[in-house]
Every structure is written in C-alpha cells, then in structure tokens.
Amino acid sequence: MSNYVQDCIALCEKKNPGEVEFHQTVEEVLGSLAPVIEKHPEYEKVALLERLTEPERGVTFRVVWVDDNGKVQVNKGYRYQFNSAIGPYKGGLRFAPNVYPGIIKFLGFEQCFKNALTGLPIGGGKGGADFDPNGKSDAEVMRFCQAFMTELYRHIGPSTDVPAGDLGVGGREIGYLFGQYKKIANRFEGVLTGKGLSWGGLNGRTEATGYGIVFFANRMLEANGTSIKGKTVAISGFGNVAWGTVKKATELGGKVVTISGPDGYIYDEAGITGEKIDFMLELRSSGKNICAPYADKFPGSKFVAGKKPWEVKADLYIPCATQNEILIDDAKQIVANGCKFVCEGSNMSSSNEAIAYLQDNGIIVGPSKAANAGGVACSCIEMGQNAGKTVFKPEDVYAQLYDIMIGIHDACEAASKEYYGTYDLVKGANIAGFLKIADAMMAQGIV
Ligand code: GLU
C-alpha cells in the first residue's frame, strides 16, 4: 500500500477516535486505491484523500420529545454531509439505539461511493438518531420525528441535502418527517425520498433496494457462467431490503430458504414464496423486531433461536440485516458450506477480515456499496420526478433500475480489471466510485 494511502488511513483514525465502523470502511476503501493513487500523483498534491475522509459538514443536535407517560425524552440527532462534488448530499436516516458518530460516518462515507456508482448526480450524506422506534407507539414516533425535523429542516433542501430512510426509518417515519418539514418550511418539495405514492413518492421505490440487489447478484453470477435460477439462496433480515430481495430472487427462479431477525433465523426448506413473502410485511409492521412468528404460521419451517442463517447450506448468501453480520467465523462457515457467491445487501455486511477470507477461498463477493445502490438510485429518480412535477410509471422505473444495476456491475468489473487485472468487484466498486468523485473534486478546485 502506498505511504500516502497508509498515512491518510492513520490520520482519519487519529481524527475520529473510537469510531471503529468509520475506520473499517475508510481502511477498506482507501486500501484498494493504491494503484489509482500511483497513476494519479496529483491527488496527493491537493490532499484529495484527506478531504474525502473529512465530512464537508456535520451537525449534532438535541431532540426533545414527550413520551406517552408524559416523560420528557432526550435523544441525539445527527446529519453528516460528506461530499457534494457530484450532487446534493443524499442518503438515509437511521434510527437505532446504537447510532453514534462512528455509525453515521461509516454510512455517509460509503454513501458517497455508492451514489457515484449509480451514475446519477447525487453526493453523499447520512443522518439519524439514537432513537429506537421498536416498542414505541405511533404517537411517540410522530412526536419524535417532528422534534427531529424541527432542527434538521434548516440543514436540508431539494438542492442541498435530501434524506431518506434506513434502518428504523420507513414509510411511516418519512411521512411524519415530511409533514413537519412542510409545516415549518411552508414548501411542498422533494426534500425527502421514500414518500407515499399520493404525495410525491416513486412507484417502485419500496422494492428498489431488494430488486436492485438481485439484479446485481444475477449479473455477477452470469459473469461467472451461471445464474440465480435454481439456486438455493440464504438471506438474513426480514425488513424492507430483505423483503424486496426475497421477492425478486424468487421471481427469477431462486429458492430462498432463510430470513432472520435479532432473535434468530427461519429455515423454510420448501422456499419462501407467495403469502410467506407477504407475511414478512406483517412481521415488520408488528414493531417487535422478531421473526420467530413465521414458524408458528407456516408449518414445515423452523425457527433457530440466537443463530445466524449462514450455517444453512446455500449457493448464494445475501446478508440484508445490518453491518458486520458476516464476521470471520461466519466467513469460515460459508466457505465450509461450499458456497460460491456472497452478495451484500446491508451496508458493510462483512468485516474486512471476513471479505479477505471469502475472496482468498475463491468466493465471489458483491460489495454492498454496489449491490444495494438501487435504493438510492430510485431515490434520485424520485427527486427528478418531484422536480419535474410529474409521476413516473412503475415499468419505466423498473427498467431504469435494471439498467443502472447492470451498469454498476459492469463498471466495477471494468475498474478492477483495469487496475488489478482481476474480477474483483470489491476493489472495482471502490475504484469506479472514487474516480468519479475525484474527477469532480479536481475540476472544482481546493474547496
Ligand atoms: N439508506 C439507503 C442506502 O443505504 C437509501 C438512501 C437514499 O435513498 O437516499 O442507500
């Protein structure tokens, strides 16, 4: 690795002490850029990597709200506006109890490359709060969202920064956030994406992330002489991303045999199809964050408490739950299972050590920043729809999404072949995303 790259990784760790998830992604991305930096010595002269790893702006704010018992609650809210070289900041909001700057910065940093890979004009940002919507009443969620937006609204705008959902922020939360923005700003505009269909939302946005993951995974399999048809697929998670992934994987002829929650995983040998996929929506809206009820509802399936689904033999694994759900021991299990493909659905699904182990053992890995970019790509289409005061048809959105995902796969493949002479989508995604941002930053001067 070049000294410049190593120095920048060390500097970022020093400047952001204790933020291990952020360090992890910076190490992973910068670690693959050495041949690019070698070819472009001008980047070091303008401190490009130091600028890339420092958010352009970050706000932390107090969110005060009153719970159903009349008790005053205080949370921490965040928005890190990472990079606007290729477009307005764009990226979701995560509401989860473990949210702290290290999580939001990792997500924001990843988002820059992901958004660049889509080929669309969107920069990267991410936000959220250490608020847990699970177990809260609708009224509590609404009051929290209103309090959160009462501060956030001054930092965002359709050409400035356009938040969306992420873990803990779905259609309901986007509704409450949008309602409060509109009330305070007195403007009906595309300031959030993932909106409801009757008020500016995009046909197809709900399923976009999952569908995109499967389009990407299938292209990756095709590039390696096979396809998803007839493959056994193990998926983790049961939220929006997992749901869209199961739906599309099944449609393309794959057999999905697992989903999971924080409580354990479901193994359904017959395959998760039809009403079983619909039941995932019920699980999600129950607000309990558990998948065990699936096994009571569908005889023949079983619930395995406290375990991850990677112990099930499959041809293709698609983690769709959260970051670092494939650690080194999981990677060993996946290799021992004889699998050939892992396609990351959740952001930074695997530790760096796990990715290295999988790849060293001949497994093809699709990295999340490429594979799950379909969600944010459709968000950008939603921004265009709102700006044009129009409504796009679902079939047009799906067709665009498909083209974008194929384009992303092929750009990653081309970049890895050019700089490393191999088919390595992990390195290729970093390089292809980086080059687009770097080009724009070079053109825009020292800012
Ligand atoms: N949170 C999603 C992601 O990780 C979507 C972001 C968006 O649509 O802006 O890409």
Residues whose N, C-alpha, C, O or C-beta is under 5 A from the ligand:
A	BS01	LIG	K90 G91 G92 V162 A164 G165 D166 N372 G375 V376 S379
